Each structure stands twice: as structure tokens, then as C-alpha cells.
Amino acid sequence: MYKKITCLLITVFLIVGCQDKKIKAIQASKQKIWTLSTLSVQEKRLPINLKSIGSVVSDQRIDVSSRATGYIKNILVLEGDNVAKGQILIALDGFDVEGAIQQAKASVNTAKLAVHDADIDVERYQDLFKKGSISENNMRKTQLYRDSANDALVAANTALSIAKSQRQYIQILSEVDGVVVDRYLRKGALATPGKPILTIESSQGLFFDTYVAESQISRIKKGSRVAVFIDALNEKIEGTVARVVSSGDSTTRRYKVKIALKNREGLLSGMFGRVNFVLGKKSSVVIPSSALIERGGLQGVFVVNDQNEVYFRWLNLGAETKEGIEVRAGLAVNEKIVLQGNKQIREGDILKKSPLTETGNE
């Protein structure tokens, strides 16, 4: 009985062994031999980047109002209009101002007549005083009246000067080069001192406002140079960290960073952008983009084992830099990969080292 079982087991092993040999022979017949360059993966020092979104803002936002009270005769600009320094923005009805000037002129004329009469009285009373016809007390009162009339004339002239000065405020001029962003009053409305009529944002001194998490804010230093990419312009603009606001939002735990932008034509307040802060250096595995192959919607590389067999491996990739593409996970230092990705390579193919392999890489 035991002999029969032993013979049966031997027969089974022989059959299985033959089948394994056949499978290996079939697999070997399907293996292709490739002559391709390989690369021994190494680490490189890469910048630690922190990306953040934000908007362009004006550091000079001016509310335009009138220093005189009057009805608005005309507003010469609309929202979105560009304005230049010294340009007329608003014209007020000057009827009240001219009326005040005429009233002040009448007061001056009245004061002049009073002074003239007071001077005549003083001269006449001085002659009478010398003759002893009036008392010293009457003489003193006449002189006091003359002094009072002179003071009234000074006050009237001052009021006239103030009234005339209001003429310059009938036309309101722009104090800066910029753009009109808001209009609060319309033609015919009453303008009063301190009540805004327009808001202008200066086109000079544009900033980029962004917000950074509290865990990173201590690594951003005032004066650091950064690059800000403005989507609307499809261009990078040089910027400098001008201010780091030390008071953060209690809900989001984020802090405002203001970046002064270099002046550039077409750059406007409100434009969306992205900024990249460089926070230091780190060691990371880097591979050339030529080694990447896409499979199943994911990217990876062909890895070569010690038997020179090729196998595909998906990778977790990071940012692309001038040194290459960062590999966050999937490759270890000194592993060999195929330098030029080839979609025709299959799992288990044999790789023959190319004579074009670069010195220092394998």
C-alpha cells in the first residue's frame, strides 16, 4: 500500500515539475530583451515651497468728498474709469458760494464806512478836546469806537477771503492716479463736508494680499523676495514681503501677509493670483520626466531588479523643478529605473545595459 502511495506522489511531482518547466519556458519565450539606458536614483536638495492664493489690492483707497456744501452740478467719471492726478472729478453748483462771497463783500463795505466815520469823529473830537469843549472820557469813547470799527473791518475781510477760497472747492480734483471703484452720490444730490461722493483706488503702490496658516507664519520673513503669478496677465510678477500682520483670524487660524508688487502695466486691484514662498531646503528623490509612464491614469516608472528584469511601479509625485520631478513615495535611493519610458515594455522583460548610460548613473 505504502509503495503504491509513494509511486503516486512521485508521479504527481514529476507532472507538476514538467508543467512548471513548460510555464517557465512559455514565459521565457514571451520575455523581450531591451537595450535601454538606466538611472540610479539619488537624492537632491530641493526648495520647500508654500503656495497660497490671494488678490491684488490697492494700499491707497481714497474717499473723495467736498469741503464745501453745495448741490452736485455734474460728476464727470463713472465706476471703472481711470483718472489722473489733477483731473476734474466733480463740479458743484456755485450759487451758494457766490452768494456767500457777495454777502462778505457787503460786510466789508459796511465795515469800511464805519471805520471812515470813526476816523472823522476822532479828528473832530481831538480838536474839541484841545479847546476844552469835551471831556477826556468822551474822547476816549470815540477812540474805542474807532478801534472797534477797525477790528470789524479785519473780520469782514477775513470772512471775504474764506468765502472766496470756497471757489476752489466747487471743482473737486483727483489727488492720485488711479481708478474709480465706487460712486455714492448722483447729479443733483447735496454734497456736504465729510460725506463721500467717490472712492478712488490708487494705481501706485499695489499689494498682493494672501493668508498663511499659523504653523508656517513664523517662517515668512519681512523683506523676502517672492514670485506672484497673476492669472489674468498669465505672468509672474516680482514681489517683496512688506508686512506680516501679527493678528490672525480666530476662526481660520490664518494670518495676512502683504506683498508689495513691482509696477506693471495692466495690473489692477482685485486680480486673482498665486504666490510661492520658499521656506528652506529638503532632501528628496528626484527623477527626470522622461522616465515617467502613465498607466491606469496614474504615473510611474519601470524599475530594474538585480536580475535585470523590468517591473512597473506607480509613484506618488511632487512638484516639478528644474532638477526634475520630486518623488514623495515609491522609490528608494540607489534603485535603478529605465531612463527613457517605453510603453512597449512589459512586466518581466529583460534589460540589457545601454552603452549610452551616463557616467555616474547606471
Salt bridges, closest charged atoms under 4 A:
ASP59 OD1 - ARG243 NH2 3.20
GLU79 OE1 - ARG183 NE 3.73
GLU98 OE2 - ARG167 NE 3.02
ASP121 OD1 - ARG124 NH2 3.67
ASP147 OD1 - ARG146 NE 3.95
ASP182 OD2 - ARG61 NH2 3.35
GLU201 OE2 - ARG61 NH1 2.40
ASP209 OD2 - LYS256 NZ 3.88
ASP209 OD1 - LYS258 NZ 2.81
ASP231 OD1 - ARG274 NH1 2.63
GLU235 OE1 - ARG264 NH2 2.71
GLU238 OE2 - ARG225 NH1 2.68
GLU326 OE2 - LYS282 NZ 3.05
GLU335 OE1 - ARG313 NH1 2.86
GLU347 OE2 - ARG295 NH1 3.74
GLU362 OE1 - LYS336 NZ 3.89
